[in-house]
Amino acid sequence: MAARIKAVEKMREAVQLERATAQHKELIDHHRWKDSLNLERTITPGPGEYQLPDSSTLITGGTWGKFKPKTEIDVLQARVRNI
């Protein structure tokens, strides 16, 4: 009985070693594949690659609309005028 237990234990250790080796090889293959890709982030320019325009020639921001909503009193006065 002890011999069978030892044999099963050796088999389990061999399977674990084989799995670890396969995972290691897969990780190496994945890194090689990833390094061979030409990703967009390596193609496009990053921060600092653009020439900024001169700040003295920049157009300033817009203004808020000049529309002024009528108050309740203005609405009532307009109704009275129309009557």
C-alpha positions as CSV (number, residue, x, y, z in Angstrom):
1,M,0.0,0.0,0.0
2,A,2.8,2.5,0.9
3,A,4.5,1.8,-2.5
4,R,1.3,2.8,-4.4
5,I,1.0,6.0,-2.3
6,K,4.6,6.8,-3.1
7,A,4.1,6.1,-6.8
8,V,1.0,8.4,-6.9
9,E,2.9,11.1,-5.0
10,K,5.8,10.9,-7.6
11,M,3.3,11.1,-10.4
12,R,1.6,14.1,-8.9
13,E,5.0,15.8,-8.5
14,A,5.9,15.0,-12.1
15,V,2.5,16.4,-13.3
16,Q,3.1,19.6,-11.3
17,L,6.6,20.0,-12.7
18,E,5.3,19.5,-16.3
19,R,2.6,22.1,-15.8
20,A,5.0,24.6,-14.3
21,T,7.4,24.1,-17.3
22,A,4.5,24.4,-19.8
23,Q,3.3,27.6,-18.1
24,H,6.8,29.1,-18.1
25,K,7.2,28.3,-21.8
26,E,3.8,29.8,-22.5
27,L,4.7,33.0,-20.7
28,I,8.0,33.3,-22.6
29,D,6.1,32.8,-25.9
30,H,3.5,35.4,-24.9
31,H,6.2,38.0,-24.2
32,R,7.9,37.3,-27.5
33,W,4.5,37.6,-29.3
34,K,3.8,40.9,-27.4
35,D,7.2,42.3,-28.3
36,S,6.7,41.5,-32.0
37,L,3.4,43.5,-32.2
38,N,3.5,47.1,-33.5
39,L,1.0,48.6,-31.1
40,E,-0.7,52.0,-31.7
41,R,0.8,53.4,-28.5
42,T,4.3,52.8,-29.9
43,I,3.4,54.4,-33.3
44,T,1.5,57.6,-32.2
45,P,3.3,60.5,-30.7
46,G,3.1,61.0,-27.0
47,P,3.1,64.0,-24.7
48,G,5.8,66.5,-25.6
49,E,5.9,65.4,-29.2
50,Y,3.6,68.3,-30.3
51,Q,4.6,71.9,-31.0
52,L,2.2,74.1,-29.0
53,P,1.1,77.4,-30.7
54,D,2.3,80.7,-29.3
55,S,0.0,81.7,-26.4
56,S,-0.1,85.3,-27.5
57,T,-1.9,84.4,-30.7
58,L,-4.5,82.1,-29.2
59,I,-8.1,83.1,-29.5
60,T,-9.7,83.8,-26.2
61,G,-12.7,81.9,-25.0
62,G,-16.2,82.9,-26.1
63,T,-18.8,84.8,-24.1
64,W,-22.0,83.7,-22.6
65,G,-25.1,84.7,-24.5
66,K,-26.6,88.1,-23.9
67,F,-30.1,86.7,-23.8
68,K,-31.9,87.8,-20.6
69,P,-35.0,85.7,-19.8
70,K,-38.1,87.6,-18.9
71,T,-39.2,87.8,-15.3
72,E,-42.7,87.0,-14.2
73,I,-43.4,90.7,-13.9
74,D,-42.3,91.3,-17.5
75,V,-44.6,88.5,-18.7
76,L,-47.5,90.0,-16.8
77,Q,-46.9,93.5,-18.2
78,A,-46.7,92.0,-21.7
79,R,-50.1,90.3,-21.2
80,V,-51.6,93.5,-19.9
81,R,-50.4,95.5,-22.9
82,N,-51.9,92.9,-25.3
83,I,-55.4,93.1,-23.6
